[in-house]
Amino acid sequence: MRATRLVAGGTHYYSPHVAGILRRGYPCTPHQRLVLQLLAQGKTYAEIANELGTTEGAVGGHLDRIALKVGSRKITDMVLYFWKNLRDARDEPSA
C-alpha cells in the first residue's frame, strides 16, 4: 500500500532488496560525492551550483541519482549516508 501511494505521488519506489542492490552496485561518483559533501556542510542547492559552476537543476539531478543509491529521497538520509559511508578525515568539521 505504501509503495502504491509513493508511486501515485510521483516518487520512485524500490523494494529494500532492490535498493540494496542499487546501493552496492553503483557507488557514488566523485562528483556525486562532492555534491553530498557540500550538502552535508549545510550548503543550499544554489550555493552548491555556484561552487561547482553549474545550475541548481544539475545539482538536483545529481541528488536524484544519489537518492537511488541511498534508497531515500530525504536530504537527511543522503547526508547520513555520506557521513556513514563516504567521508574521510578531510571532511571532518573544523573546531
Backbone as JSON, one array per atom type, in Angstrom:
{
  "sequence": "MRATRLVAGGTHYYSPHVAGILRRGYPCTPHQRLVLQLLAQGKTYAEIANELGTTEGAVGGHLDRIALKVGSRKITDMVLYFWKNLRDARDEPSA",
  "N": [[0.82, -1.19, 0.0], [1.94, 1.26, 0.79], [3.92, 1.6, -1.16], [2.32, 1.95, -3.41], [1.06, 4.39, -2.85], [3.32, 6.07, -2.83], [4.29, 5.87, -5.49], [2.04, 6.78, -6.87], [2.11, 9.37, -6.03], [4.21, 10.35, -7.47], [6.75, 9.59, -6.77], [9.62, 7.48, -6.85], [9.68, 3.99, -6.17], [11.45, 1.43, -4.63], [11.94, -1.88, -3.72], [13.25, -2.94, -0.53], [15.2, -4.9, -1.02], [15.94, -4.52, -3.77], [16.77, -1.87, -3.62], [19.0, -2.17, -1.99], [20.69, -3.63, -3.71], [21.06, -1.73, -5.71], [22.43, 0.24, -4.25], [24.82, -1.07, -3.53], [25.77, -1.82, -6.01], [26.23, 0.47, -7.51], [28.32, 2.68, -6.8], [28.81, 6.0, -5.47], [29.78, 8.56, -7.7], [32.82, 10.52, -8.03], [32.01, 13.19, -8.41], [29.34, 13.17, -7.5], [29.86, 12.51, -4.87], [31.14, 14.85, -4.05], [29.03, 16.69, -4.27], [27.36, 15.64, -2.26], [29.05, 16.04, -0.07], [29.18, 18.85, 0.09], [26.48, 19.35, 0.54], [26.24, 18.12, 3.03], [27.68, 19.91, 4.47], [25.89, 21.85, 4.83], [25.22, 23.5, 2.74], [23.19, 25.25, 0.35], [21.18, 24.34, -2.56], [21.63, 26.33, -4.48], [24.05, 27.45, -3.58], [25.74, 25.23, -3.82], [25.58, 24.78, -6.58], [26.72, 27.18, -7.5], [29.32, 26.97, -6.46], [30.23, 24.72, -7.85], [30.04, 25.57, -10.41], [27.74, 25.18, -11.98], [24.24, 24.48, -12.6], [21.3, 24.87, -10.48], [19.44, 22.96, -11.18], [21.04, 20.94, -12.23], [22.36, 20.15, -9.93], [20.18, 19.15, -8.52], [19.64, 16.99, -10.22], [21.9, 15.38, -9.77], [21.41, 14.75, -7.11], [19.05, 13.3, -7.4], [20.01, 10.96, -8.61], [21.71, 10.1, -6.61], [19.84, 9.6, -4.63], [18.67, 7.24, -5.52], [20.74, 5.46, -5.03], [21.04, 5.67, -2.3], [18.58, 4.98, -1.43], [16.57, 6.58, -0.57], [14.78, 9.65, -0.77], [15.04, 11.66, 0.98], [16.77, 14.45, 2.21], [18.12, 14.41, 4.65], [18.64, 11.66, 4.96], [20.39, 11.26, 2.84], [22.56, 12.83, 3.62], [23.25, 11.51, 6.01], [24.01, 9.05, 4.88], [26.28, 9.9, 3.5], [27.97, 10.67, 5.7], [28.23, 8.24, 7.0], [29.29, 6.48, 5.09], [30.92, 7.63, 3.06], [32.61, 9.74, 3.76], [35.83, 11.09, 4.67], [38.77, 11.74, 6.65], [39.37, 14.35, 5.9], [36.93, 15.53, 5.6], [35.91, 16.13, 8.04], [34.35, 18.4, 10.27], [35.87, 21.49, 11.12], [37.08, 22.58, 14.3]],
  "CA": [[0.0, 0.0, 0.0], [2.84, 2.41, 0.87], [4.55, 1.74, -2.47], [1.3, 2.48, -4.33], [0.91, 5.82, -2.55], [4.53, 6.76, -3.26], [4.32, 5.93, -6.95], [0.94, 7.65, -7.27], [2.54, 10.73, -5.72], [5.31, 10.75, -8.34], [8.03, 9.15, -6.21], [10.04, 6.13, -7.21], [9.71, 3.04, -5.07], [12.23, 0.21, -4.83], [11.89, -2.75, -2.55], [14.52, -2.9, 0.19], [16.16, -5.78, -1.69], [16.43, -3.86, -4.97], [17.51, -0.68, -3.18], [20.31, -2.65, -1.52], [21.49, -3.97, -4.89], [21.44, -0.47, -6.35], [23.45, 0.91, -3.43], [26.09, -1.8, -3.61], [26.23, -1.95, -7.38], [26.51, 1.75, -8.13], [28.85, 3.63, -5.82], [28.76, 7.4, -5.87], [30.89, 9.08, -8.48], [33.5, 11.6, -7.3], [31.21, 14.42, -8.47], [28.21, 12.99, -6.58], [30.42, 12.58, -3.52], [31.37, 16.27, -3.76], [27.71, 17.29, -4.03], [26.95, 15.2, -0.92], [29.9, 16.69, 0.93], [28.72, 20.24, 0.21], [25.17, 19.28, 1.18], [26.49, 17.79, 4.43], [28.2, 21.13, 5.09], [24.77, 22.76, 5.01], [25.08, 24.41, 1.6], [21.94, 25.17, -0.41], [21.36, 23.95, -3.96], [22.22, 27.48, -5.18], [25.46, 27.56, -3.18], [26.45, 24.1, -4.42], [25.66, 25.06, -8.02], [27.68, 28.27, -7.69], [30.65, 26.44, -6.17], [30.61, 23.76, -8.88], [29.92, 26.18, -11.73], [26.66, 24.51, -12.7], [22.91, 25.0, -12.27], [20.58, 24.19, -9.41], [18.82, 21.78, -11.79], [22.07, 19.88, -12.33], [22.56, 19.66, -8.56], [19.02, 18.3, -8.26], [19.82, 15.74, -10.97], [22.86, 14.56, -9.03], [20.74, 14.25, -5.9], [18.1, 12.26, -7.82], [20.76, 9.72, -8.81], [22.19, 9.69, -5.28], [18.68, 9.06, -3.91], [18.52, 5.83, -5.92], [21.79, 4.68, -4.37], [20.81, 5.71, -0.86], [17.29, 4.34, -1.17], [15.67, 7.56, 0.03], [14.84, 11.0, -1.35], [15.17, 12.64, 2.07], [18.09, 15.05, 2.3], [18.79, 13.93, 5.87], [19.13, 10.31, 4.7], [21.55, 11.37, 1.96], [23.68, 13.34, 4.44], [23.66, 10.4, 6.88], [24.73, 8.1, 4.03], [27.61, 10.48, 3.28], [28.77, 10.59, 6.92], [28.48, 6.84, 7.38], [29.91, 5.66, 4.06], [31.77, 8.27, 2.05], [33.51, 10.79, 4.23], [37.13, 10.71, 5.18], [39.24, 12.68, 7.68], [39.34, 15.72, 5.39], [35.56, 16.03, 5.63], [35.52, 16.43, 9.42], [34.23, 19.85, 10.52], [36.95, 22.02, 11.96], [36.57, 23.13, 15.57]],
  "C": [[0.87, 1.26, 0.0], [3.48, 2.67, -0.5], [3.58, 2.36, -3.47], [1.12, 3.97, -4.11], [2.12, 6.62, -3.02], [4.56, 6.94, -4.77], [3.22, 6.85, -7.46], [1.29, 9.12, -7.04], [3.73, 11.19, -6.55], [6.69, 10.35, -7.84], [8.35, 7.76, -6.71], [9.98, 5.25, -5.98], [10.52, 1.82, -5.48], [12.12, -0.6, -3.57], [13.22, -2.65, -1.83], [15.6, -3.76, -0.47], [16.79, -5.09, -2.91], [17.24, -2.62, -4.6], [18.9, -1.06, -2.69], [21.23, -3.0, -2.68], [21.96, -2.7, -5.58], [22.54, 0.23, -5.57], [24.8, 0.24, -3.58], [26.67, -1.77, -5.02], [26.65, -0.65, -8.04], [27.03, 2.74, -7.1], [28.77, 5.06, -6.35], [30.0, 7.76, -6.68], [31.6, 10.16, -7.66], [32.68, 12.9, -7.3], [30.0, 14.33, -7.53], [28.68, 13.08, -5.14], [30.65, 14.03, -3.12], [30.05, 16.98, -3.48], [27.22, 16.91, -2.63], [27.76, 15.88, 0.16], [29.44, 18.13, 1.16], [27.35, 20.3, 0.87], [25.32, 19.02, 2.67], [27.05, 18.99, 5.19], [27.12, 22.18, 5.27], [24.56, 23.73, 3.87], [23.73, 24.18, 0.92], [22.24, 24.69, -1.82], [22.06, 25.09, -4.73], [23.7, 27.62, -4.84], [26.29, 26.44, -3.8], [26.65, 24.35, -5.91], [26.71, 26.13, -8.3], [29.11, 27.75, -7.49], [31.15, 25.49, -7.26], [30.53, 24.33, -10.3], [28.86, 25.54, -12.59], [25.33, 25.13, -12.3], [22.31, 24.25, -11.09], [19.91, 22.93, -9.94], [19.8, 20.62, -11.9], [22.35, 19.3, -10.95], [21.4, 18.74, -8.19], [19.11, 16.97, -8.98], [20.81, 14.81, -10.29], [22.19, 13.94, -7.81], [19.69, 13.19, -6.24], [18.82, 10.92, -7.99], [21.32, 9.19, -7.48], [21.05, 9.05, -4.5], [18.44, 7.6, -4.27], [19.53, 4.95, -5.19], [21.55, 4.58, -2.87], [19.52, 4.98, -0.5], [16.29, 5.27, -0.52], [15.86, 8.9, -0.65], [15.01, 12.07, -0.27], [16.62, 13.13, 2.15], [18.83, 14.54, 3.54], [19.34, 12.53, 5.68], [20.38, 10.35, 3.81], [22.78, 11.85, 2.75], [24.17, 12.25, 5.39], [24.44, 9.36, 6.1], [26.16, 8.6, 3.79], [28.49, 10.29, 4.52], [29.11, 9.16, 7.3], [29.35, 6.1, 6.37], [30.97, 6.33, 3.19], [32.8, 9.25, 2.59], [34.87, 10.22, 4.61], [37.58, 11.83, 6.14], [39.19, 14.12, 7.2], [37.96, 16.34, 5.47], [35.12, 16.43, 7.03], [35.39, 17.94, 9.59], [35.36, 20.31, 11.42], [36.36, 22.68, 13.19], [36.94, 24.58, 15.71]]
}
